[in-house]
Amino acid sequence: MSAYETIIGLEIHVQLLTETKIFCACRNQFEAETSTNTCPVCLGMPGSLPVLNKKAVELACRFILAVGGDINTTSVFARKNYFYPDLPKGYQISQHELPLGKSGTIRVETDDGTSGVKLQGIHLEEDAGKSFHLEDSSNIDFNRCGTPLLEIVTMPVIKSAHEAYLFLNRIRQIVQYLEISSGDMEKGALRCDANVSVRPEGQHEYGIRTEVKNLNSIRYVEKALSYEVNRQINLLEQGGFVVQETRLWDENNNRTVTMRTKEESPDYRYFPEPDLPPMKLDNEWLEEIRDAIPELPHQKIDRFVREYSIPQYDAAVLTSTVNLADYFEQTAKLCKNPKQVSNWIMTEVMKTMKDEKSDPEDLKVSPKNLAGLINNIENGTISGKIAKEIFAEMAFTGKESDEIIAARGLQQITDKKVIEQAIKQVLSENPANLKRYFDGQEKLFGYFVGQVMKKTEGKASPHLVNQILKDKLDGRKA
């Protein structure tokens, strides 16, 4: 195959965590009885007037400032006219020529280093309702009408399906860190459409793009874009051409399928929303919002690498959520070995979270108790192998490691005389292997260590076993 360049642009819609909807006082609530959180405003009744929700504007500004975007202190809402079955007004209140924000950059860590995905526009708008298609009918839940949305549009600068996956994951992290959205794609709080095209390397003109919809998980975004990129390349390699169209992701068959073709730029007939005056923002208020922005994921990654001397990979995993990052920091502050803390969280702790489908704050192993367990390994009280057994009991009972160690008599053997006696017995019981060791098969050292650990029921200090055994064997060599 010839070499091709992939070009991807994403349009992301984020539902904002406000108590009420963007233009009325109805509850902004996901799991409510169908069409109960509605009123004349969000149902588009004649004569009803929208009133802007200040909290929605604040949350939107928080995101724009956090990603280094520019806020227009004067912005205008517009009517976006189009027909959609679950859009009761027949138009959507959105923004067009004078949006709330523009530009900004999202940092993403890829296998090739870090990249900065540039944003084109960031604006506020209202959500439509939600259709449910049954076997013989379609129903509409109007609860979602008027939910505040933040629309984030990237520049066409994403170079692979995996980078799109990493970018979308970072967007979800940021909105969660900022506490402006749950970022839950399964509940529709984060939705994504993708525009993708390919072109031969060295060509300056963009290739024909397709739009991919129906992407309801971050992993499906990567799968759909990977499939679509390969589909377009195969078409071109076979002498065909790409048709500009909208395609859907078929998750059952792992492929994209045509939704509609002959795509043209739709005429939404934008015009300023007559019922809402231009939105003017005070610079002092914006500075208050800026000052309240918390440490963001990429900033936390850099700090963890710098302060705790852990690899960037570890830091990226540990900062995947705010709560996991806090759990690591609280534990690390009580231990002398942050790398050990990182290892334990990325293995035993995260495995327990996955098995129990829980968050760090719900675990029965508190940061203090995990630190106590790790410190018992570090000071030689228990071995790493025994520590895993103890952790499992801690995760089940909520007990401290010291209590379990005392109750089960699991203290590590550090008495050199006891270890020397066990080594003496092992060497006397294995004369043939001992001869092979002195004949040059030094890999048998590990075998002797294992036999000593077995004789002491795994309780001997591995460090002391290795040290004393080496001294004994070196002494015999001499």
Stockholm file with secondary structure:
# STOCKHOLM 1.0

chainA/1-478         MSAYETIIGLEIHVQLLTETKIFCACRNQFEAETSTNTCPVCLGMPGSLPVLNKKAVELACRFILAVGGDINTTSVFARKNYFYPDLPKGYQISQHELPLGKSGTIRVETDDGTSGVKLQGIHLEEDAGKSFHLEDSSNIDFNRCGTPLLEIVTMPVIKSAHEAYLFLNRIRQIVQYLEISSGDMEKGALRCDANVSVRPEGQHEYGIRTEVKNLNSIRYVEKALSYEVNRQINLLEQGGFVVQETRLWDENNNRTVTMRTKEESPDYRYFPEPDLPPMKLDNEWLEEIRDAIPELPHQKIDRFVREYSIPQYDAAVLTSTVNLADYFEQTAKLCKNPKQVSNWIMTEVMKTMKDEKSDPEDLKVSPKNLAGLINNIENGTISGKIAKEIFAEMAFTGKESDEIIAARGLQQITDKKVIEQAIKQVLSENPANLKRYFDGQEKLFGYFVGQVMKKTEGKASPHLVNQILKDKLDGRKA
#=GR chainA/1-478 SS CCCEEEEEEEEEEEECCCSBCSSSSSBCCSSCSTTCSCCTTTTTCTTCCCCCCHHHHHHHHHHHHHTTCEECSEECEEEEECCCTTCTTSEEEEECSSCSEECCEEEEEETTEEEEEEEEEEEEEECCCEEEECSSCEEEEGGGTTCEEEEEEECSCBCSHHHHHHHHHHHHHHHHHTTSCCCCGGGTSEEEEEEEEEEETTCCSCCCCEEEEEECSHHHHHHHHHHHHHHHHHHHHTTCCCCCCEEEEETTTTEEEEEECSCCCCCCCCEECTTSCCEECCHHHHHHHHHTCCCCHHHHHHHHHHHHCCCHHHHHHHTSSHHHHHHHHHHHTTCSCHHHHHHHIIIIIHHHHHHHTCCGGGCSSCHHHHHHHHHHHHTTSSCHHHHHHHHHHHHHHCCCHHHHHHHHTCCCBCCHHHHHHHHHHHHHHCHHHHHHHHTTCTTHHHHHHHHHHHHTTTCBCHHHHHHHHHHHHHHHHC
#=GC SS_cons         CCCEEEEEEEEEEEECCCSBCSSSSSBCCSSCSTTCSCCTTTTTCTTCCCCCCHHHHHHHHHHHHHTTCEECSEECEEEEECCCTTCTTSEEEEECSSCSEECCEEEEEETTEEEEEEEEEEEEEECCCEEEECSSCEEEEGGGTTCEEEEEEECSCBCSHHHHHHHHHHHHHHHHHTTSCCCCGGGTSEEEEEEEEEEETTCCSCCCCEEEEEECSHHHHHHHHHHHHHHHHHHHHTTCCCCCCEEEEETTTTEEEEEECSCCCCCCCCEECTTSCCEECCHHHHHHHHHTCCCCHHHHHHHHHHHHCCCHHHHHHHTSSHHHHHHHHHHHTTCSCHHHHHHHIIIIIHHHHHHHTCCGGGCSSCHHHHHHHHHHHHTTSSCHHHHHHHHHHHHHHCCCHHHHHHHHTCCCBCCHHHHHHHHHHHHHHCHHHHHHHHTTCTTHHHHHHHHHHHHTTTCBCHHHHHHHHHHHHHHHHC
//
